Amino acid sequence: MKKDLICSIAALLLLSLTLPAINAQEEREGMRVALFNIRELSTEKLLEVDDSGVGTNDQLVAAAKIIQHIAPEVLVLNEIDHDYTSPDLPLETNGKRFVENYLRHGEDPIDYKYIYAAPCNTGILTGIDFNGDGVTSTEDEENSRPHGDDSFGYGSYPGQYSMMLLSQHPILADDARTFQKFLWKDMPGNLIPADFYSEEAVDIFRLSSKSHWDVPIKIGDKVVHFLMSHPTPQSFDGEEDRNGRRNFDEVRFWAEYINGADWIYDDEGKKGGIAEDAAFMIAGDQNTGTGFDGQSVYGGKEAYQLITEHALVTDTTPMITSRGAQERFGFSPEGKAAQYTFQWYGGSRLDYLLPSKGIEVHGGEALANTEWAVVTPAGEPVIESVGAFPSVVLAAGEYTAIAKHDERIFERTFTVEPGLNRDVEVLLAVEEDADSSG
């Protein structure tokens, strides 16, 4: 039996959701979603504009072109600054600047009516010697590593490396829950390193290095909860593994939240996890994943496995791939280079769009180890290949592409026109039984 939502996965962590009608007379609602960690999307870069107000920063112009090309209706942004230069500026200001100065311009402009932002912990000073180096940083030390080390979440100034949600569908901001101030010590079984932090630090230590947000978006008469976060990297520490431990528990927070853990409380004091029947999407750069050794392991698992292997989650990792990653990283021992989203450690997968099992997933741009065949209408084979991105030159005419992956076969008929190069996608459909549980 099919579930309540349908989605298709494509490259660059792009995902399309289609919500079925409640009855045969209603039309199905749809939504395309993308996650983009734009490195250091700062206020300074966003304010680089020409005399007409059009953005000129090369990095952001390139990022805008990518977003315009894939045209997501919902866009999750990591590493976008919150502008704290004036107390009168709303937290959404830099999201609006990105839309107004960059995304609305160019050959394929795109617009977002709804923007959501809430406070993050990056660069917010604790007021104490948080890292135990004997010095308590002050506002006079902004734009320095000591400032970041004595903040609730690392940032050399307030608002650095924050998050934002852009949408063409209504964001139900009044129903959003944030967990910026949830204390690490209040997580049962927490991994706070013993004898490293002072009692004073432990008493105020917030779990989230940025924040954890549950932001519902309304699509027609359906609601999808976007569970957004950007945990700390598993590095920049020592044998105590303080950042590896924090990363693990930041990721574990979502696993517990979708389980309905009653010890969780939000910034308004409401307790408990997400509703049992809620549709959700875990979205963010988790700073944990496949592709490199040396990750922290607790309870026999690496952090990303807590969510990718969760019984209530569909693991889209093999389905979201990109040609750029394949070309950049080439061979990988398990054929996973096309899944990588990060260049360190020889390539790794850190970014995720993970839908609840109530969402039916339709395939991605490319899956490694796929067997391909292109045949004529008479069934005569033209080419046979194995890999994620087969390429072939064909005479004009009609053909059928056949893809075999994990013992399942998928087909698509297409037409070749003279002088026209094109990509042909054969989509993988993943369906879950309606009574799946976990």
N, C-alpha and C positions, 0 to 999 in steps of 0.2 A: 504494500500500500504506500502511495506517495505521501510525502510530508507537506507542510503548509507553505514552504517557500522553495523556489527554484533559483539557482544561480549558476553563472558560467564564469570560468576563470580564464584570464588571458595574461599577457605579459606585464612586466613592471608592476607587479602586485596590483593588477587590475581585476576587478570582480564585478560581474553583472548579476543582479538579483531579479527574479521574476516571481511575483506573488500571484498565486492562482486565484481565480474568482471564487467567491463563496457559493455562487449558484451559476447555472449555465447561462443566465442572461447578462451577467456582469463581465466586464473586460478585466483581463489580468493586468496588474500593476507591475512596473519594473524599475530597476535602479542599477546604475553602474557605479562601482566604488573603486577608489584607488588609495594607496598608501604611499607617501613620498617623504623620505628623510632628505631634505635639502640641506646640505652641510652648512651650518652656521648661517642660517637665514636671518641676518641681523637687521636691526633698524637702519644702520648706516647703509647697507646695500639697498634696502627698500627705498631709501630717500634719494638714490642716484637716479635722477630724471632729467630730461631735457627741458627746454623752455615751455613746451606744451604739456608737460607733466607725464610724458611717456618714459617708462623705466629704461635705463641704459646699462645697468650692471650686466656684464656678459654672462655670468653664471646664472642669474635669475632669468634673463632673456631665454637662455637655453632650456632651463627648467620649465618655463612657461610654455615653450613650444612643445615640449613632451606632453605636458598636461593637456594642452589644446588638441594635440593629435589623438590622444586616447579618450578625451572628452568624458571624464567621470562626472557623474551627477553628485557624488559625495566624495570629498577629498580629505583624507587624514594627513595632517602635516606634523612631522617631528622636526625639532631643532629650529623652530621659528621663535624669535625673540618676543617677549612681552615688553612693551615700551613703558618704562617707569620714569621717563625723564620729566613728566609732568603728572601731578596727582589727578588732573582733570581728564586725562586720556583713558578711555575705556580699554580693557584688555584686548578687545577685538581689533584695535587700531591697526596693528601690523598686518592682520589678515585682510582688512579693507584696503590697505596700501598695496598689498600683493595683487589683489583683484583689480583695483582701479589703475595702478601704474603699469602692470605687466599682463595680467590674464585677459583684460579687455582689449588688448591691442594685438596687432599682427594679422596674419592672413586668416587665422581661424580663431577669432576671439571667443572667450567663454566667460560666463558670469556666474556668480554665486550670491543669491539673495540672503541666505542665512549663514551666520558665522557664530561659532561658539568658542569661548575661551573662559577659563577659570584659573584662579591663582595656582602657581607651581612653586616648588621649594628651591629651585635653582637660584643661587646667589643671594638667598635670604639669610642674613647672618643670624646665628643662634644666640650671640651675646656672651658665649663662653668659649673656653679653649676646647673646641670640639674634637680636634684630632690629637690632643695630648702632646703638642710640641712645646708647651710651656708659654705660648703666646696667644693672646686673645685678639683676633683681628677686629678692626673697626671699619667704618665707612670710608675712612681716609685711605684704605688699602684696596679700594675697588680696582678692578682690572689687574689683579694679581692672583697667583696660586694660593697664597695664604688666605686671601679672602674666600676663595672657593672651598678650601679645606675646612674652614670654620662656619660654613653655611649648611643648612639642612639638606641641600642637594648641591652638588658641585656646579658652580658658576662663578666666573670672575666678576660678574656684576649681576644685580637683580634682574630676573627675567630671561637670562641667557638659556639656550637649549630648551625652550618651552614647547608647548603643543597648541594645536588649533584644529578645529573641525569646520570645513566649508561644505555647504550643501545647497542644492537646488530644491530640495524637499524640506518641508517645515521641520525645524529642530524644536523639540518639546523641552525648552530650556528650564521651564518651571518644574519639570519632573526629573531633571538630571540629578545625579548623586555624585558628590566628589569626596575623595578620601585623602586629601592633601595632609591632614593633620593626624591621621591614624598612627598610633605609636607602635613602633616595631616590637617593643616588649609585650604588647597586648595580643600578639599573634601566638597562639599555643604552639609549642614546639619550635619557637623561633631559633634562628641560627646566630644570634648576637655572639660575637667571639668573647669567650671568657677572659677576664682580666686584661682586656685591651682598652675599652672605653671607661671613663670615670663614671661613678654612680650618677653624678650630675648630668653627664651626657646621655646615659641610658634613659634617664627619667624623661628627657624631652626629645629623644631620637625618633624622628618620623620615618616610617617604613619607606615611603615613596621618595625617590630621588628627584622626581618631577612632580607627578601626582598620579592618581588612578581616577578615571572618570567613567561613569555610566551615563551615556548621553543617548536618549531615545530620539529616533527620527521617524516621522509619520509618512508612510507611503500609501496613499489611498486610505483604506480603513485598517491598514496593518501598521505595526510598530516594530522596528528593529533597534535593539540597544547596542550602541557602539561602546565597547569596553576598551578604553584607550589608556595607554601607559607607555613609558620609555625608560625601562630600568637602567640602573647604573652599569657601566662596563665591568667585566670580570677582570680588572687589571688595576694598575696604579695602587697596589697595596703590597703586603709582605706575606710572611708565612702564616699570619693570622687569617688571611683570606677574607678580610672584612668586606671588600667589594664583591667578591664571589659569593659570599654568604648573603649579602643584601640583595644581590641580583636574584639569587635562588628564591628568596622569600618574596621579592616583588612579583616574580612570575607566579609563585605559588598562591599569591593573593587571589588571582583570577580563578585558579582551579578550585579554591575554597569558596569563592564568591558564587560561582555557578552551581556549586554543591548546596548553596543555601546556608552556609555557616552562620550560626546565631551569635558568634562572638564579634562579628564585624560591625563596626559603627561608622557612619559617614560624618561629614563635617557639620551636619545639622543635628546629630545625635540619634538619627534613625538607625535601628539595628537590623542585622540579617543580610542575606544575600539576595540575588535576583529571584524573581518569581519563577516557580518551577516550569511554567508553560511559556516563558518569554523567549522570543527569538533574539539571538545576539550575534555579535561579531567581535571577536578579540582582535584588536588592531593596534599595531605598533612595532617599532624597532625594539626587540626584546633583549638585544645584546647577548644572545645565546643561540646556538644552533649548530647545524652540521658543518663539517668542512675543516675543522682544526682540532688539534689535540690540546690538552692542558686545561679543559674546562673544569669547573668545580663540580664534584659529584657528591651528592648527599642522599642517603637512603637508596643507593644503587641507581640513581637517575641523574642525568644532566637536566638543568632547569627547563630547557625548551620541551623536554619530554613530558613535563607535568601538564602542558596544555595540548601539545600535538597528539598525545596518546590518551587524552581524557575521553571517557566513554560518552560524554555529551557533546564532543567536538568532532567535526570533520577535518582531518588533516589535509590541507590543500598544498602542502609543501611540494609534492611531486608534480602537482598540476600547474603551479605558477612558475613559469620559466621565461627566459628571455634570450633572444639571439645574441644580444650584446654581451651577456654574461658568458655564453658559450664561446664566443669569439675571443673574449678577454682572457678567460681562464683555461680554455682548451680542455685537455684531458684531466679527469679526476678519477681516483681509484674506483669509485662506485658509480661513475657516470652522472654525477650530480652537479657538474660545473654550470649547467644552464639554470640551476636553481639558486645560484649564489647572488647575493645582493651587496656584498662587502668585499673590499679588496685585500684586507689584511690577512695574515696567516696563509697566504696563497689562495685566498678565496674562501668565503663562508656564507651561510644563510643566517641572517639575523632578523629579518623583517617578515611579519606575518599578517595575513588576513585569514582568520580561522572562524568559519561560521558554525553555529549550533547545528546539531544533528537534525533539527527541524528544517534545514535548508538543503535542497537538492542541488548538487554542484555539477555544472557542465564544464568540460575540460579546459585546457589551457593552450597557450601558443604552441608548446612543444613538450613532449615527454621523452626523456632519454630511453634508449633501448627499445624503441618502437620499430616494428617491421612494417615497411611500406611497399605498396605495389600500386602502379597506375595502369589501368587497363582500358581498352577501347570498348565501345558499345557491344562488340562481338565477343568480348571477354579475352581478347589477346593482350598479353602483358607487354607493356612498353618499357617499364623500368621496375626493378626491385631493389630495395635499399634497407639499411638498418641505421637508425639514429634519430636525433630530434629534428633535424632540419634538412630533409632531402631536397635536392635542387635538380631540375630537369628542364631541358628545352623540348618543347612539343610543337608539332604542326597544328595549325588551326583545326578546331573540331571539338567534339564532346568526349569527355573521359570520366572515369570513376577512380577516385583515390580511395584505397583500402588501407586502413591502419590496424595493426594487431598489437595489443599491449596487455600484458598480464592475462593471456589466454582469452581476451575479449576482442571482438572484431567490430570495427566501425567503418562506415562508408560515406562518401560524399561525391555526388556527380557535379561536374563543373564544365564550363565551356572556355576554350582558348580562342581569343580573338587575335588577328594578325597585328604584330607590333605592340602588344600590350603585355607588360610584365605584371604579375600579380601573385599574391600569396593565397594559398588555399588552406583553410583550417578544417580539420576533422575533429569534432568535439567529443570528448569523453564525458559520458553522463554517469554520475555516481548517485545512486538512489539508496535511501535508508528506509527500513520498515518503520511504520508509524508507531509500533509498540516497542521500539528500541529504548533501552533504559540503561542507566549506569549511575 
